[in-house]
């Protein structure tokens, strides 16, 4: 199906799912504008890509699918035993387990475009449809306040909007169902978002597409339709 027809079909089919994300902390600086990250939890790693000690962008390690990635990650309960991995404040920089960039092909099945911190919550799956799918929350971050690598954050926000133009037309604070799911190549940095849980009614993801981990790709470095 041509790209224009794919995006049109999604725009027609898109629906608001009644499940909503866990309430984000209120924007810490409302005067920053609608594109700049304004959350309060671990803003440093959320708005910076993993770089090596010499300041170069870390290699993007390829995973054949989402299941392969999820199965390599430390268990959530193990991560919560680490003193810097989660609430109340968490580490202001990436902890050792988060110092990795990854890339994989997956399917976007839902997106929450109206988060208080100005991130876009994107729910990906290993398959477009069917039972027993696996899900993960990946986040297209708001622009960094320090403006470091700002051009890359602007670019990736444009990329997701080109793939899913309906997100700018929605005023819902819930998740939009993306139908048909968008097959994309995602590249970004790993992040353990200990600020919330998983699987609950107000945890990330709509009711039918709940990630069962708080591991994320956050921030997303690039997202391209396949």
C-alpha positions in Angstrom: 0.0 0.0 0.0 1.5 3.4 -0.9 2.6 5.5 2.0 -0.1 8.1 1.6 -2.8 5.5 1.7 -1.3 3.9 4.8 -1.3 7.2 6.7 -4.8 8.0 5.5 -6.1 4.5 6.6 -4.6 5.1 10.0 -6.1 8.5 10.3 -9.5 7.1 9.5 -9.2 4.0 11.8 -7.5 5.7 14.7 -9.5 5.5 17.9 -9.1 6.7 21.5 -8.5 3.8 23.9 -10.2 4.3 27.2 -7.1 3.2 29.2 -4.8 6.0 30.1 -1.2 6.3 31.1 -0.2 6.8 34.7 -0.5 10.5 35.5 2.7 12.2 34.8 4.1 14.7 37.2 2.9 18.2 36.4 5.1 20.2 34.1 7.9 21.8 36.2 8.1 24.9 34.0 5.0 25.6 32.0 6.5 28.6 30.3 9.0 26.3 28.4 6.5 25.8 25.6 4.8 22.6 24.2 7.9 21.0 22.7 10.5 21.3 25.5 10.8 18.5 28.1 9.4 19.7 31.4 9.2 16.6 33.6 10.8 16.3 37.0 12.2 12.7 37.1 15.7 11.9 35.8 15.5 14.5 33.1 19.2 14.1 32.3 19.2 10.6 30.8 15.7 11.2 29.4 17.0 14.0 27.2 20.4 12.7 26.2 21.6 9.8 24.1 24.1 7.4 25.4 27.6 8.4 24.5 30.9 6.7 25.1 33.6 8.2 27.4 35.1 10.0 24.4 31.9 11.8 23.7 30.9 9.8 20.6 27.4 8.5 20.2 27.4 4.8 21.3 27.1 2.0 18.8 23.5 0.9 18.1 23.4 -2.8 18.8 21.0 -4.6 16.5 18.3 -7.0 17.8 16.4 -9.1 15.4 13.1 -8.4 17.2 11.5 -7.0 20.3 11.4 -10.3 22.1 15.2 -10.7 21.7 15.7 -7.3 23.2 13.3 -7.8 26.2 14.8 -11.1 27.0 18.3 -9.6 27.4 17.3 -6.9 29.9 17.8 -7.3 33.7 14.6 -8.1 35.5 12.7 -5.2 36.9 12.8 -6.4 40.5 16.6 -6.8 40.2 16.9 -3.2 38.9 14.8 -1.9 41.8 17.4 -3.3 44.2 19.9 -0.8 42.8 20.0 2.4 44.9 20.2 4.8 41.9 17.7 3.1 39.6 14.4 4.4 40.7 12.4 6.7 43.0 12.4 9.0 44.8 14.9 10.8 42.6 17.0 8.3 40.7 20.4 8.9 39.2 20.8 12.2 37.3 22.9 10.3 34.7 22.7 6.9 33.1 23.5 4.0 35.3 25.7 1.1 34.0 22.7 -1.0 32.8 21.4 1.9 30.7 24.6 2.6 28.9 23.6 1.0 25.6 22.1 2.1 22.3 19.9 -0.4 20.5 18.0 -0.7 17.2 15.2 -3.1 16.1 12.2 -3.4 13.8 8.9 -3.4 15.6 5.3 -2.3 15.2 3.7 0.8 16.6 0.3 -0.1 18.0 -0.6 2.8 20.2 0.6 6.3 21.1 -0.1 8.8 23.8 0.6 12.3 22.4 -0.5 14.5 25.3 1.8 13.7 28.2 2.4 16.4 30.8 6.2 16.2 30.4 5.9 16.7 26.6 7.3 13.2 25.8 5.4 11.1 23.3 4.7 7.6 24.7 4.9 5.1 21.8 3.8 1.5 22.4 5.6 -1.0 20.2 4.9 -4.8 19.7 6.8 -7.7 18.2 3.9 -8.5 15.9 1.2 -6.3 14.3 -1.7 -8.6 15.6 -2.4 -11.8 17.4 -2.4 -13.3 20.8 0.6 -13.4 23.2 2.3 -10.4 21.8 5.1 -8.6 23.7 5.0 -4.8 24.2 7.4 -2.0 25.2 7.1 1.7 25.8 9.5 3.8 23.8 9.6 7.6 24.2 10.2 10.4 21.8 11.4 12.9 24.3 10.7 16.6 24.6 13.5 18.9 23.6 16.4 19.1 26.1 16.4 22.2 28.2 20.2 22.5 27.8 19.7 22.4 24.0 22.5 19.8 23.7 21.9 17.7 20.5 18.6 19.7 20.1 18.6 19.2 16.3 18.4 15.4 16.8 15.4 15.7 19.1 13.7 18.1 16.7 14.4 15.6 13.9 13.0 12.5 15.6 9.8 14.4 16.7 9.3 15.3 13.0 9.9 11.7 12.1 7.2 10.3 14.3 4.8 13.0 13.2 5.4 12.1 9.5 4.6 8.5 10.2 1.6 9.3 12.5 0.2 12.7 11.5 -2.9 12.0 13.5 -1.1 12.6 16.8 -1.1 16.4 16.2 -4.9 16.3 15.6 -5.8 14.6 18.8 -6.7 16.4 22.0 -7.2 13.2 23.9 -5.0 12.5 27.0 -5.5 8.7 26.4 -3.8 6.4 23.9 -4.6 6.4 20.3 -4.9 2.9 18.7 -2.7 2.8 15.5 -4.5 0.7 12.9 -2.9 -0.7 10.8 0.2 -0.9 13.1 3.2 1.0 11.7 6.3 -1.2 11.0 9.3 0.9 12.0 13.0 0.8 12.6 13.6 2.3 16.0 17.0 3.4 17.3 17.6 4.8 20.8 19.1 4.5 24.3 18.0 2.1 27.0 16.3 3.6 30.1 14.9 2.0 33.2 11.9 4.2 34.2 11.5 3.3 37.9 9.1 6.2 38.3 6.2 4.0 37.5 5.1 0.4 37.5 3.9 -1.9 34.7 0.7 -3.8 33.9 -1.7 -1.8 36.1 -4.7 0.2 34.8 -2.8 3.5 35.0 0.6 2.2 34.0 1.9 2.9 30.5 0.0 1.4 27.6 -3.7 0.9 26.8 -5.5 -2.1 28.4 -4.9 -4.4 25.4 -1.2 -3.4 24.9 0.5 -3.3 28.3 4.3 -3.5 28.5 5.2 -5.9 31.3 8.4 -4.0 32.2 9.4 -0.4 32.9 12.4 -0.8 30.6 12.1 1.7 27.7 14.0 3.0 24.7 14.2 6.6 25.9 15.0 8.8 24.2 14.4 7.5 20.7 17.2 8.7 18.4 15.5 7.9 15.1 12.3 6.2 13.9 11.7 5.3 10.2 8.9 3.5 8.5 9.8 0.2 6.9 
